[in-house]
């Protein structure tokens, strides 16, 4: 059985350990997650949006309706808490095969191969 593990979190060239959003209480950013099986070198890319309730309220006031998927709502940007939560989701996605684990991960994160058909 391949256990999915979080191999990295990326936000372009930003160093997430010191990153502070321009408007800390009103932002939305997209993180790229590298998640792969523990018995293989590579990983797959997933994305998740991180936004505040103020950003959601602002978007709602403009658009009048929002349809959200693959988002985490936060009070402020706390990379330690975000990383911990993502890790807990990855840990809870363990199933009997990598493909089954990916199906669980897709409930929370956008997968690079989602909707890909051969």
C-alpha positions in Angstrom: 0.0 0.0 0.0 1.3 3.4 -0.9 0.7 6.0 1.7 0.3 9.6 0.5 2.7 12.1 2.0 3.0 15.9 1.8 6.4 16.4 0.1 6.2 20.2 -0.3 4.1 23.4 -0.3 4.9 26.1 -2.8 3.8 29.7 -3.5 5.9 30.6 -6.4 9.1 32.3 -5.4 7.8 33.4 -2.0 9.3 32.1 1.2 6.2 31.0 3.1 8.0 31.1 6.4 8.2 34.9 6.2 5.3 35.7 3.7 2.7 38.2 4.8 -0.2 39.0 2.5 -0.4 42.6 1.4 -3.7 43.0 3.2 -3.5 40.4 6.0 -7.3 40.3 6.8 -8.4 40.4 3.1 -6.6 38.0 0.8 -6.8 34.9 -1.4 -3.8 32.9 -2.5 -3.3 29.6 -4.2 -0.8 27.1 -2.8 0.7 24.3 -4.8 1.1 21.1 -2.9 3.4 18.2 -3.8 1.9 15.0 -2.6 3.1 11.6 -3.5 3.3 8.0 -2.4 5.8 7.3 0.3 7.3 4.5 -1.8 8.1 6.6 -4.8 10.4 9.6 -5.5 7.9 11.7 -7.5 4.8 13.6 -6.5 1.6 14.9 -8.0 0.6 18.5 -7.8 -2.5 19.7 -6.1 -3.7 23.2 -5.4 -5.7 24.8 -2.6 -6.9 28.3 -2.2 -6.4 30.0 1.1 -8.6 33.0 1.8 -10.1 35.1 4.6 -13.8 35.6 5.4 -13.4 39.3 4.5 -12.1 38.3 1.0 -15.2 36.1 0.6 -17.5 38.9 1.8 -15.9 41.3 -0.7 -16.2 38.8 -3.5 -19.8 38.1 -2.6 -20.7 41.8 -2.6 -19.3 42.1 -6.1 -20.6 38.9 -7.6 -23.7 38.3 -5.5 -23.0 34.5 -5.5 -20.0 32.3 -5.0 -19.4 28.7 -5.9 -16.3 27.5 -4.0 -14.3 24.3 -4.3 -10.8 23.4 -3.1 -10.6 26.3 -0.6 -9.6 26.7 3.0 -11.0 29.7 5.0 -8.7 31.3 7.5 -8.7 34.2 10.0 -5.2 35.2 9.0 -2.2 33.7 7.3 -0.6 31.3 9.6 1.6 28.9 7.5 2.2 26.6 10.5 -1.5 26.0 11.1 -2.2 25.8 7.3 0.6 23.2 6.9 -0.6 21.2 9.9 -4.2 21.1 8.6 -3.1 20.1 5.1 -0.9 17.4 6.6 -3.9 16.1 8.6 -6.0 16.0 5.5 -3.2 14.1 3.6 -2.9 11.6 6.6 -6.6 11.0 6.6 -6.7 10.2 2.9 -4.8 6.9 3.2 -6.7 4.1 1.4 -5.8 0.7 0.1 -4.3 2.2 -3.1 -2.8 5.4 -4.4 -5.7 5.9 -6.8 -8.2 5.6 -4.0 -6.2 8.0 -1.8 -6.2 10.5 -4.7 -9.9 10.4 -4.9 -10.1 11.5 -1.2 -7.5 14.2 -1.7 -9.6 15.6 -4.6 -12.4 16.4 -2.2 -10.1 19.0 -0.6 -7.5 19.9 -3.3 -7.5 20.4 -7.0 -5.4 17.7 -8.6 -3.3 18.3 -11.8 -4.9 15.2 -13.5 -8.5 15.8 -12.4 -10.8 15.1 -15.3 -7.9 13.8 -17.4 -9.0 10.9 -19.6 -6.9 8.6 -21.7 
